[in-house]
Amino acid sequence: MREAETVLDIIRERGHYRSPLRDLYRQLYNPQLYLRAYGRIYRNKGALTKGVTAETVDGMSLGKINAIIEAIRYERYRWTPVRRVYIPKKNGKTRPLGLPSWSDKLLQEVIRSLLEAYYEPQFSDSSHGFRPGRGCHTALTTIKRMWHGTKWFIEGDIQSCFDSIDSEILLKILQADIPDNRFLRLIRNLLRTGYMENGRHTPTLSGTPQGSILNPILSNLYLNKLDQFVEQTLIPAYTKGQRRAHNPVYDKLSNRAYYLRRQGQVEAAHNLEQLRRSIPANDPNDPNYRRLRYVRYADDFLLGFAGSKQEAEAIKERLRTFLREELKLELSDAKTLITHAHSEPARFLGYDISITQCDSKITTNRRSLNGGIALRMPVSFLQDRCRFYMKRGKPIHRMERTHNTDYSIISQYQSEYRGYVQYYQLADNVAWLNQLHWVMRTSLLKTLAHKHKSSVAKMAHKYRAKIKTAEGWRTCLEITVPRADKPPLIARFGGIPLKVNSTATIQDQALARHSLGRTELLQRLLADTCEVCGSVQNIEVHHIRKLADLNSAGRKSKPDWMYLMASRQRKTLVLCRKCHDDLHAGRPLRGQTERATGEP
C-alpha cells in the first residue's frame, strides 16, 4: 500500500488540473489513510463522546481499521444514525448538532482528506471558511487591502444553510468530478442516515450532517457554485473602467495653487494645497467606473460595490434568484442588508466594516485617507464582554472559580483576554480593550481576594510583576509555581500590547508543557505490543480526556497504570485486550508495570 501522503499528493495534482477522479472508492482500502486520520482526530474533545452506540476512541486498534476496510471492500459498511443534541445560540435559539459514532468519524476523516486534497486547488480564493491556511483574519485582511473605494456593502446570510442543502444537487456536483458510483452511493447513504432523538429515528431528507467531519468540505463544495456565479457572472457584469476619472474640483484647486505660487502669493497657494489634501484626486461618482468585490466565510458573505444603489439592489436580487433556482437556498431577509459604506458600518465576522471619510472643511498638513477600509471592534462586543465580569456596573468576583488554584484562575482569565485581543488585533480601535482589561483585572483580583479572605490591594501587590515585550516593559499579574527538577509553571494576566497588527493570526499559546507529536501514538500502535505486560495479541489503545483525570479526587491510591501515564505525560496507553478489560473493571493489571515506567 502507498503511503497516505503519496496518495493525497497524487489526488491533489489531479485536482489542480481538474482531471476526473475515478476509482476513488478503492482508496478507502488503504490502511495508511486510516492511521493518518486517527492521528489527526484522536485528540479532539469529541473523540471520547458517545454517539448512538457506546463506541468511542477508547479501545482503538488495527483490528477496527481492518474491520472497516473489510466492510467497505464488500460495500457492507452502514452509517450509524447520529445522536442529536442542541447547543444554544447568541439569540436565545438552539442549533442542532449530531454526534456520530467513532467508526463513522474515522471513515469520515479519511473521506474528508481525499475530498480536500482534490477540491482545495479548485476552490475560489474568495472562500475563507473551513479551509487550511485560511480563516476570519485572511478574509478581513483581503477586505482591508483590496476594497478601497467601496460605496455599498451587501451583507449576505443564507437562511438555515446547512439544513437546507439539497442532497441531490450536492451529489450531482460530486458526480461531475468523481464518476465513481460506489463512492457516491456511500456519500448518499451518509446524507440519508438520519438522527436519533428521544429514542426515535428520523431520516434526513436535506442538509449536510451538522457536527460531522464531512460537513465543512461538503458545504464548501456546495457553496462553491455561489462563488463561481459571483466571480464569473456578477463581477464581470458590474466591473468596468480602468480607473476613476480625475476630480475636476481637485484639478481646479491644483491649477489655482500653481498659478498663485507662480505669482508669488505663497501663503494663498499653501492654503489651497491644504484644502486640496481633503479632496479625492479622482471622481468618486464617475459613472464609467464600477467595481464589485466578494468574500465568503461559510454561509456568510459580503460584497463591496462601487456604483449606484439601484445596481446594488439588482445585485442582491440576482443573488437571491440564483440561490433559489440553482441551489434551492433562501437569503435571510433580516440579515441580508444593503449598507451605505460612508453612513453606517457593515457587520461581518464580528467586525464593523466602513469607509474612512474626512470632512472636506477640515484642513490638515497630511493627505486625508478617503475611501480606505476601516475595521473596527463593535461597541456592543465590548459592552457584552465587560458585562460578563460585572454586576450593577462594577466588576465582581467569579464565585465558580474560587475553588481552583491561583495558577488556574490567572491562566483562565489570561486565556480569555488573550483570545479577545488576538481576534481584534486587526481593529483600528483595538485600544478600546483597555477597558475590558481593567474590568477583567479587577474581577481577577476580587476572585483571588475572595478565595484567600484578603483584599484586592494585597492581591495586586502579591502578584504584581513587570515583563519585557517586543513593545517594551509591561506591568501584569504573574504567578510562578516551582517544580522539582522541572522548569517552573508561569501564568500571567496582561502584558499584551494593544496595538494594531495588520498581519495578525489567531494563536493559542500553551501555558504549560508542549505535547508530543501526533505520529508518536501511531508508532506505538504499529509496534503492536502491550506497554504493560508485553503481549502482542489483540492490541488496543486506552484514551483519557485529559491528564488532570489521572489525579481524580477521592482516590486513596492510584493504580499503576495511572502512574505509568502520568510519568510519560500521555493521554494514551497501548494495551492488550486483557489488560484493557482489567483496567476498566478496576482490577490490577497483570505483568510488572514498573518495568514500563521508563520511556521505550
C-alpha positions as CSV (number, residue, x, y, z in Angstrom):
1,M,0.0,0.0,0.0
2,R,1.2,3.5,-0.8
3,E,1.9,6.0,2.0
4,A,-1.0,8.3,2.8
5,E,0.8,11.5,1.8
6,T,1.8,9.9,-1.6
7,V,-1.9,9.1,-2.3
8,L,-3.0,12.6,-1.3
9,D,-0.3,14.3,-3.4
10,I,-1.5,12.4,-6.5
11,I,-5.1,13.3,-5.9
12,R,-4.1,16.9,-5.2
13,E,-2.3,17.1,-8.6
14,R,-5.4,15.7,-10.4
15,G,-7.4,18.4,-8.6
16,H,-5.0,21.1,-9.7
17,Y,-5.5,20.1,-13.4
18,R,-9.3,19.4,-12.8
19,S,-8.9,15.9,-14.0
20,P,-11.8,13.5,-13.2
21,L,-11.1,11.4,-10.1
22,R,-12.1,7.8,-11.0
23,D,-12.0,4.8,-8.7
24,L,-11.8,7.0,-5.6
25,Y,-13.6,4.3,-3.6
26,R,-10.6,1.9,-3.9
27,Q,-8.5,4.4,-2.0
28,L,-10.7,3.6,1.1
29,Y,-8.9,0.2,1.2
30,N,-5.7,1.8,2.2
31,P,-5.0,1.4,6.0
32,Q,-2.4,4.2,5.9
33,L,-5.1,6.7,5.3
34,Y,-7.0,5.5,8.4
35,L,-3.8,5.7,10.6
36,R,-3.3,9.2,9.4
37,A,-7.0,10.0,10.1
38,Y,-6.6,8.5,13.6
39,G,-3.5,10.6,14.3
40,R,-5.4,13.8,13.3
41,I,-8.7,13.3,15.3
42,Y,-7.9,11.2,18.4
43,R,-7.0,14.4,20.4
44,N,-10.3,16.1,19.6
45,K,-12.6,16.8,22.6
46,G,-15.4,14.8,21.0
47,A,-13.3,11.7,20.4
48,L,-14.5,10.3,23.8
49,T,-18.1,11.5,23.3
50,K,-20.5,8.7,22.7
51,G,-22.9,8.7,19.8
52,V,-25.9,6.4,19.5
53,T,-23.6,3.5,20.4
54,A,-21.1,3.3,23.2
55,E,-18.1,3.2,20.8
56,T,-15.5,5.9,21.3
57,V,-11.8,6.3,20.5
58,D,-11.1,4.3,23.7
59,G,-10.2,0.8,22.5
60,M,-8.9,1.9,19.1
61,S,-6.9,-0.9,17.4
62,L,-5.6,-2.0,14.0
63,G,-8.4,-4.6,14.1
64,K,-11.0,-1.8,13.9
65,I,-9.3,-0.4,10.9
66,N,-9.2,-3.8,9.2
67,A,-12.9,-4.4,10.0
68,I,-13.9,-1.0,8.4
69,I,-11.9,-1.7,5.3
70,E,-13.4,-5.2,5.0
71,A,-16.9,-3.8,5.2
72,I,-16.0,-1.0,2.7
73,R,-14.5,-3.5,0.3
74,Y,-17.7,-5.6,0.0
75,E,-20.0,-2.5,0.4
76,R,-21.3,-3.7,3.7
77,Y,-20.5,-0.6,5.7
78,R,-23.5,1.1,7.2
79,W,-23.5,4.5,8.7
80,T,-24.9,4.8,12.2
81,P,-27.6,7.5,12.9
82,V,-26.1,10.4,14.9
83,R,-27.2,11.3,18.3
84,R,-28.8,14.7,18.1
85,V,-28.2,17.4,20.8
86,Y,-29.0,21.1,20.9
87,I,-26.5,23.8,21.6
88,P,-27.5,27.4,22.5
89,K,-27.1,30.4,20.1
90,K,-26.5,34.0,21.0
91,N,-30.0,35.0,20.0
92,G,-31.5,32.6,22.6
93,K,-32.4,29.9,20.0
94,T,-30.7,26.5,19.7
95,R,-28.7,24.8,16.9
96,P,-29.0,21.0,16.3
97,L,-25.7,19.1,16.5
98,G,-25.1,15.5,15.5
99,L,-22.7,13.2,17.4
100,P,-21.5,10.3,15.2
101,S,-20.0,7.0,16.4
102,W,-16.2,6.7,16.4
103,S,-16.0,4.4,13.4
104,D,-18.1,6.9,11.4
105,K,-15.8,9.7,12.5
106,L,-12.7,7.8,11.4
107,L,-14.1,6.9,8.0
108,Q,-15.4,10.5,7.5
109,E,-12.0,11.9,8.2
110,V,-10.5,9.6,5.5
111,I,-13.1,10.8,3.0
112,R,-12.6,14.4,4.1
113,S,-8.8,14.2,3.5
114,L,-9.4,12.7,0.0
115,L,-12.0,15.4,-1.0
116,E,-9.9,18.2,0.5
117,A,-6.9,17.1,-1.5
118,Y,-8.9,17.1,-4.7
119,Y,-11.1,20.2,-4.3
120,E,-8.8,22.5,-2.4
121,P,-6.8,23.6,-5.5
122,Q,-10.2,24.3,-7.2
123,F,-11.9,26.3,-4.6
124,S,-12.2,30.1,-5.0
125,D,-9.7,32.5,-3.4
126,S,-12.8,34.4,-2.2
127,S,-13.8,31.5,0.1
128,H,-12.1,31.5,3.6
129,G,-14.2,29.3,5.9
130,F,-13.1,25.8,7.0
131,R,-10.0,25.8,4.7
132,P,-6.4,25.1,5.5
133,G,-4.3,28.2,6.0
134,R,-7.4,30.4,5.8
135,G,-9.8,31.9,8.4
136,C,-11.6,35.0,9.6
137,H,-8.4,37.1,9.6
138,T,-7.5,36.2,6.0
139,A,-11.0,37.2,4.9
140,L,-10.8,40.5,6.8
141,T,-7.3,41.3,5.6
142,T,-8.4,40.8,2.0
143,I,-11.2,43.4,2.6
144,K,-8.8,45.8,4.2
145,R,-6.3,45.7,1.4
146,M,-8.3,45.3,-1.7
147,W,-11.7,47.0,-1.2
148,H,-10.6,50.7,-1.4
149,G,-13.3,53.0,-2.8
150,T,-16.3,50.8,-1.9
151,K,-19.6,52.7,-1.8
152,W,-22.1,50.0,-0.8
153,F,-21.9,46.9,1.3
154,I,-24.2,43.9,0.5
155,E,-24.3,41.7,3.6
156,G,-25.4,38.2,2.7
157,D,-26.6,35.5,5.0
158,I,-28.2,32.2,3.8
159,Q,-31.2,31.1,5.9
160,S,-30.6,27.7,7.6
161,C,-27.9,27.0,5.0
162,F,-26.5,23.7,6.3
163,D,-30.0,22.3,7.0
164,S,-31.3,23.3,3.5
165,I,-28.6,21.9,1.3
166,D,-30.2,19.7,-1.4
167,S,-28.5,16.3,-1.3
168,E,-29.4,15.6,-5.0
169,I,-27.7,18.8,-6.2
170,L,-24.7,18.0,-4.0
171,L,-24.4,14.5,-5.4
172,K,-24.6,15.9,-9.0
173,I,-21.8,18.3,-8.1
174,L,-19.7,15.4,-6.8
175,Q,-20.6,13.2,-9.8
176,A,-19.3,15.7,-12.3
177,D,-15.8,15.4,-10.9
178,I,-15.9,11.9,-9.3
179,P,-17.6,9.4,-11.7
180,D,-17.5,6.6,-9.1
181,N,-20.9,5.1,-8.3
182,R,-19.7,3.2,-5.2
183,F,-18.2,6.3,-3.7
184,L,-21.3,8.4,-4.5
185,R,-23.6,5.7,-3.0
186,L,-21.5,5.8,0.2
187,I,-22.0,9.6,0.4
188,R,-25.7,9.3,-0.4
189,N,-26.2,6.8,2.4
190,L,-24.4,9.2,4.8
191,L,-26.7,12.1,3.8
192,R,-29.8,9.9,4.3
193,T,-28.7,8.2,7.6
194,G,-30.8,10.4,9.9
195,Y,-30.5,11.0,13.6
196,M,-31.8,9.6,16.9
197,E,-33.6,11.9,19.3
198,N,-35.5,10.8,22.4
199,G,-35.3,7.2,21.2
200,R,-36.8,7.9,17.8
201,H,-35.1,7.6,14.5
202,T,-35.7,10.4,12.0
203,P,-34.4,10.2,8.4
204,T,-32.8,13.3,6.9
205,L,-34.2,14.5,3.5
206,S,-32.0,17.6,3.1
207,G,-28.9,19.2,4.6
208,T,-25.5,18.0,5.5
209,P,-24.9,16.3,8.8
210,Q,-24.1,19.1,11.3
211,G,-21.4,18.0,13.7
212,S,-19.9,15.6,11.2
213,I,-16.3,15.9,10.0
214,L,-17.5,16.0,6.4
215,N,-19.9,18.9,6.9
216,P,-17.4,21.7,6.2
217,I,-15.9,20.3,3.0
218,L,-19.4,19.3,1.6
219,S,-20.8,22.8,2.4
220,N,-17.9,24.5,0.8
221,L,-18.3,22.3,-2.3
222,Y,-22.0,23.2,-2.5
223,L,-21.4,26.9,-2.0
224,N,-18.5,26.9,-4.4
225,K,-21.3,27.2,-7.0
226,L,-22.2,30.6,-5.5
227,D,-18.5,31.6,-5.6
228,Q,-18.3,30.7,-9.3
229,F,-21.6,32.6,-10.1
230,V,-20.3,35.8,-8.4
231,E,-16.8,35.6,-9.9
232,Q,-17.8,34.5,-13.4
233,T,-21.1,36.3,-13.9
234,L,-21.7,39.2,-11.4
235,I,-18.2,40.6,-11.1
236,P,-17.6,40.9,-14.9
237,A,-21.1,42.4,-15.4
238,Y,-20.6,45.0,-12.7
239,T,-17.0,45.9,-13.3
240,K,-15.9,48.5,-15.8
241,G,-13.3,51.2,-16.3
242,Q,-9.6,51.0,-15.7
243,R,-9.6,53.8,-13.1
244,R,-11.8,56.7,-12.0
245,A,-11.7,60.0,-13.9
246,H,-9.9,62.9,-12.4
247,N,-11.9,65.0,-9.9
248,P,-12.5,68.4,-11.6
249,V,-12.6,70.2,-8.2
250,Y,-9.2,68.7,-7.3
251,D,-7.7,69.7,-10.6
252,K,-9.1,73.2,-10.3
253,L,-7.5,73.7,-6.9
254,S,-4.2,72.3,-8.2
255,N,-4.2,74.7,-11.1
256,R,-5.1,77.7,-9.0
257,A,-2.5,76.9,-6.4
258,Y,0.1,76.5,-9.1
259,Y,-0.9,79.9,-10.6
260,L,-0.8,81.7,-7.2
261,R,2.6,80.3,-6.4
262,R,4.0,81.5,-9.8
263,Q,2.6,84.9,-8.9
264,G,4.4,85.0,-5.6
265,Q,1.3,84.5,-3.4
266,V,2.9,81.7,-1.5
267,E,0.6,81.8,1.6
268,A,-2.6,81.7,-0.5
269,A,-1.2,78.8,-2.6
270,H,-0.3,77.0,0.6
271,N,-3.9,77.3,1.9
272,L,-5.3,75.9,-1.3
273,E,-2.9,73.0,-1.2
274,Q,-4.0,72.2,2.4
275,L,-7.7,72.3,1.3
276,R,-6.8,70.0,-1.7
277,R,-5.5,67.3,0.7
278,S,-9.0,66.7,2.0
279,I,-10.5,66.2,-1.5
280,P,-10.1,62.9,-3.5
281,A,-8.0,63.2,-6.6
282,N,-10.3,61.1,-8.6
283,D,-14.1,61.5,-9.1
284,P,-15.8,59.2,-6.6
285,N,-19.1,59.4,-8.6
286,D,-17.6,58.6,-12.0
287,P,-20.4,56.9,-14.0
288,N,-17.9,55.0,-16.1
289,Y,-16.3,53.3,-13.2
290,R,-17.7,50.2,-11.4
291,R,-16.1,47.7,-9.1
292,L,-17.7,44.6,-7.4
293,R,-15.8,42.6,-4.8
294,Y,-16.7,39.5,-2.9
295,V,-15.6,37.4,0.1
296,R,-17.3,34.4,1.8
297,Y,-16.8,32.7,5.1
298,A,-19.0,29.6,5.5
299,D,-22.6,30.7,4.8
300,D,-21.9,34.4,5.4
301,F,-20.7,36.6,2.6
302,L,-20.0,40.2,1.9
303,L,-19.9,42.1,-1.4
304,G,-18.4,45.6,-1.8
305,F,-19.7,47.6,-4.7
306,A,-18.6,51.0,-6.1
307,G,-21.7,52.2,-8.0
308,S,-25.3,53.2,-7.5
309,K,-27.8,51.9,-5.0
310,Q,-30.1,50.7,-7.8
311,E,-27.4,48.5,-9.1
312,A,-26.6,47.2,-5.6
313,E,-30.3,46.3,-5.3
314,A,-30.1,44.5,-8.6
315,I,-27.1,42.5,-7.5
316,K,-28.9,41.4,-4.3
317,E,-31.9,40.2,-6.4
318,R,-29.7,38.3,-8.8
319,L,-28.1,36.6,-5.9
320,R,-31.5,35.7,-4.4
321,T,-32.7,34.3,-7.7
322,F,-29.6,32.2,-8.3
323,L,-29.6,30.7,-4.8
324,R,-33.3,29.9,-5.0
325,E,-33.3,28.4,-8.6
326,E,-29.9,26.8,-8.7
327,L,-29.1,25.8,-5.2
328,K,-32.6,25.8,-3.6
329,L,-31.4,28.1,-0.8
330,E,-33.0,31.3,0.5
331,L,-31.4,34.6,1.6
332,S,-32.3,35.7,5.1
333,D,-34.3,38.9,4.8
334,A,-33.4,40.0,8.3
335,K,-29.6,39.6,7.8
336,T,-29.2,40.4,4.1
337,L,-28.7,44.2,4.1
338,I,-27.5,46.9,1.7
339,T,-25.5,49.4,3.7
340,H,-24.1,52.7,2.6
341,A,-20.4,52.5,3.3
342,H,-20.0,56.1,4.4
343,S,-23.0,56.4,6.7
344,E,-23.1,53.2,8.7
345,P,-20.8,50.1,9.1
346,A,-21.5,46.6,7.8
347,R,-21.1,43.8,10.3
348,F,-19.0,40.8,9.1
349,L,-17.2,38.2,11.2
350,G,-17.7,40.2,14.3
351,Y,-16.1,43.4,12.9
352,D,-17.7,46.7,11.9
353,I,-16.5,47.5,8.4
354,S,-16.8,51.0,7.0
355,I,-15.1,53.5,4.7
356,T,-12.9,56.3,6.0
357,Q,-14.0,59.7,5.1
358,C,-12.6,63.1,6.2
359,D,-14.6,66.3,6.4
360,S,-13.7,68.5,3.4
361,K,-13.9,71.6,5.6
362,I,-11.1,70.5,7.8
363,T,-7.6,71.3,6.5
364,T,-4.7,69.3,7.7
365,N,-1.0,69.1,6.9
366,R,-1.4,65.5,5.8
367,R,-3.2,63.8,2.9
368,S,-6.7,62.7,4.0
369,L,-7.3,59.0,3.7
370,N,-10.6,58.9,1.9
371,G,-12.2,55.7,0.6
372,G,-10.0,53.4,2.7
373,I,-11.4,50.4,4.6
374,A,-11.7,50.8,8.4
375,L,-12.0,47.6,10.5
376,R,-13.4,48.4,14.0
377,M,-14.4,46.4,17.1
378,P,-18.2,46.9,17.7
379,V,-19.2,48.8,20.8
380,S,-21.7,46.0,21.6
381,F,-19.0,43.4,21.8
382,L,-17.0,45.4,24.4
383,Q,-20.2,46.0,26.4
384,D,-21.2,42.4,26.3
385,R,-17.7,41.1,27.4
386,C,-17.5,43.6,30.2
387,R,-21.0,42.8,31.4
388,F,-19.9,39.1,31.9
389,Y,-17.5,40.2,34.6
390,M,-19.6,42.9,36.1
391,K,-22.8,43.4,38.2
392,R,-24.6,46.6,38.8
393,G,-22.0,48.5,36.9
394,K,-19.0,47.2,38.9
395,P,-16.5,44.3,38.4
396,I,-17.3,41.3,40.6
397,H,-15.5,38.1,41.7
398,R,-16.3,34.9,39.8
399,M,-17.5,32.6,42.6
400,E,-17.3,29.4,40.4
401,R,-13.6,29.9,40.0
402,T,-12.6,30.4,43.7
403,H,-12.3,26.6,44.1
404,N,-9.4,26.5,41.5
405,T,-5.8,27.1,42.3
406,D,-4.3,30.6,41.9
407,Y,-2.4,29.4,38.8
408,S,-5.6,28.1,37.2
409,I,-7.5,31.3,38.0
410,I,-4.9,33.6,36.4
411,S,-4.4,31.2,33.5
412,Q,-8.1,31.1,32.7
413,Y,-8.5,34.9,32.8
414,Q,-5.5,35.3,30.6
415,S,-6.7,32.7,28.1
416,E,-10.0,34.6,27.7
417,Y,-8.4,38.0,27.5
418,R,-5.7,36.8,25.0
419,G,-8.4,35.4,22.8
420,Y,-10.2,38.7,22.6
421,V,-7.0,40.6,21.9
422,Q,-5.8,38.2,19.2
423,Y,-9.1,38.2,17.4
424,Y,-9.4,42.1,17.3
425,Q,-5.8,42.9,16.5
426,L,-6.9,44.0,13.0
427,A,-9.3,46.6,14.5
428,D,-8.3,50.2,14.3
429,N,-9.8,50.7,17.8
430,V,-8.1,47.7,19.5
431,A,-7.0,50.1,22.2
432,W,-10.6,50.1,23.5
433,L,-9.8,46.7,25.0
434,N,-8.1,48.7,27.8
435,Q,-11.5,49.0,29.4
436,L,-12.0,45.2,29.2
437,H,-8.5,44.7,30.6
438,W,-9.3,46.8,33.6
439,V,-12.6,45.1,34.2
440,M,-11.1,41.6,33.9
441,R,-8.1,42.5,36.0
442,T,-10.3,43.9,38.8
443,S,-12.6,40.8,38.6
444,L,-9.5,38.6,38.8
445,L,-8.1,40.3,41.9
446,K,-11.5,40.2,43.6
447,T,-11.8,36.5,42.8
448,L,-8.3,35.9,44.4
449,A,-9.2,38.2,47.3
450,H,-12.5,36.3,48.0
451,K,-10.7,33.0,47.8
452,H,-7.9,34.0,50.3
453,K,-10.2,36.2,52.5
454,S,-7.9,39.1,51.7
455,S,-8.1,42.5,49.9
456,V,-7.7,43.5,46.3
457,A,-4.7,45.7,47.2
458,K,-2.9,42.8,48.8
459,M,-3.5,40.5,45.9
460,A,-2.3,43.2,43.4
461,H,0.9,43.7,45.4
462,K,1.5,39.9,45.8
463,Y,1.2,39.1,42.1
464,R,2.4,42.3,40.5
465,A,5.3,41.8,38.0
466,K,7.0,43.6,35.1
467,I,7.8,41.7,31.9
468,K,9.7,42.8,28.8
469,T,7.8,42.5,25.5
470,A,8.6,43.5,21.9
471,E,6.8,46.8,22.6
472,G,8.7,47.5,25.8
473,W,8.1,46.8,29.5
474,R,4.6,45.9,30.6
475,T,3.1,45.6,34.1
476,C,1.0,42.5,34.7
477,L,-0.1,39.9,37.3
478,E,2.1,36.8,37.4
479,I,2.3,33.6,39.4
480,T,5.2,31.1,39.4
481,V,4.8,27.6,40.6
482,P,8.1,25.9,41.3
483,R,8.6,22.2,40.4
484,A,11.3,19.8,41.5
485,D,13.7,19.0,38.6
486,K,11.5,20.8,36.1
487,P,11.1,24.3,34.8
488,P,8.5,26.3,36.9
489,L,5.0,26.9,35.7
490,I,4.3,30.5,34.9
491,A,0.9,32.1,34.4
492,R,0.3,35.8,33.9
493,F,-2.5,38.2,33.2
494,G,-1.9,41.2,30.9
495,G,1.4,42.1,29.3
496,I,-0.2,42.0,25.8
497,P,0.3,45.2,23.8
498,L,-2.9,46.7,22.4
499,K,-1.5,47.6,19.0
500,V,-3.0,47.2,15.5
501,N,-1.3,44.2,13.8
502,S,-2.2,44.1,10.1
503,T,-0.7,40.6,9.8
504,A,-2.5,39.2,12.9
505,T,-3.3,35.5,13.1
506,I,-5.0,33.6,15.9
507,Q,-2.5,31.7,18.1
508,D,-3.3,29.7,21.2
509,Q,-0.1,29.6,23.2
510,A,0.1,26.7,25.6
511,L,0.7,27.8,29.2
512,A,2.3,24.5,30.3
513,R,4.5,22.0,28.6
514,H,4.5,21.1,24.9
515,S,2.6,18.0,23.8
516,L,4.1,15.0,21.9
517,G,3.9,14.8,18.1
518,R,0.9,13.1,16.6
519,T,2.9,10.4,14.8
520,E,4.3,9.1,18.2
521,L,1.0,7.4,19.0
522,L,0.9,5.7,15.6
523,Q,4.4,4.3,16.1
524,R,3.4,2.8,19.4
525,L,0.2,1.3,17.9
526,L,2.1,-0.1,15.0
527,A,4.6,-1.7,17.4
528,D,1.7,-4.0,18.3
529,T,3.0,-4.6,21.9
530,C,1.2,-4.1,25.2
531,E,3.1,-1.4,27.2
532,V,2.2,-3.2,30.5
533,C,2.6,-6.9,30.0
534,G,4.4,-7.1,26.7
535,S,1.7,-9.2,25.0
536,V,1.4,-8.9,21.2
537,Q,-2.2,-10.2,21.0
538,N,-5.3,-8.0,20.4
539,I,-3.6,-4.6,20.9
540,E,-5.9,-1.6,21.7
541,V,-5.3,2.0,22.8
542,H,-6.7,3.3,26.1
543,H,-7.7,7.0,26.0
544,I,-8.5,9.6,28.6
545,R,-9.8,13.1,28.1
546,K,-7.1,15.0,29.9
547,L,-4.1,14.4,32.1
548,A,-5.9,16.0,35.1
549,D,-8.2,12.9,35.1
550,L,-5.2,11.0,36.4
551,N,-5.4,13.0,39.7
552,S,-9.0,12.1,40.5
553,A,-10.2,13.5,43.7
554,G,-11.2,10.9,46.4
555,R,-8.6,8.3,45.4
556,K,-6.6,7.0,48.3
557,S,-4.1,5.3,46.0
558,K,-3.7,5.4,42.2
559,P,-3.3,2.2,40.2
560,D,-0.1,1.5,38.4
561,W,-1.4,2.4,35.0
562,M,-2.2,5.9,36.2
563,Y,1.4,6.4,37.4
564,L,2.6,5.0,34.1
565,M,0.6,7.5,32.0
566,A,1.4,10.4,34.4
567,S,5.1,9.7,34.2
568,R,5.1,9.8,30.4
569,Q,2.7,12.8,30.2
570,R,0.5,10.8,27.8
571,K,-3.3,10.6,27.5
572,T,-3.0,7.2,25.7
573,L,-1.7,3.8,26.8
574,V,-1.3,0.9,24.4
575,L,-2.6,-2.3,26.0
576,C,-3.7,-5.8,25.1
577,R,-7.4,-6.5,25.3
578,K,-7.0,-8.5,28.6
579,C,-5.1,-5.5,30.3
580,H,-7.6,-3.1,28.8
581,D,-10.6,-5.0,30.3
582,D,-8.9,-5.3,33.6
583,L,-8.2,-1.5,33.6
584,H,-11.9,-0.7,33.1
585,A,-13.0,-3.3,35.6
586,G,-10.7,-1.8,38.3
587,R,-8.6,-5.0,38.5
588,P,-4.8,-4.9,38.9
589,L,-3.1,-5.2,35.6
590,R,-1.1,-8.3,35.1
591,G,2.6,-8.2,34.5
592,Q,5.2,-6.0,36.0
593,T,4.1,-2.4,35.3
594,E,7.2,-1.0,37.0
595,R,9.4,-2.1,34.1
596,A,7.3,0.0,31.7
597,T,7.6,3.3,33.6
598,G,10.7,4.3,31.6
599,E,10.4,5.5,28.0
600,P,10.7,2.7,25.5
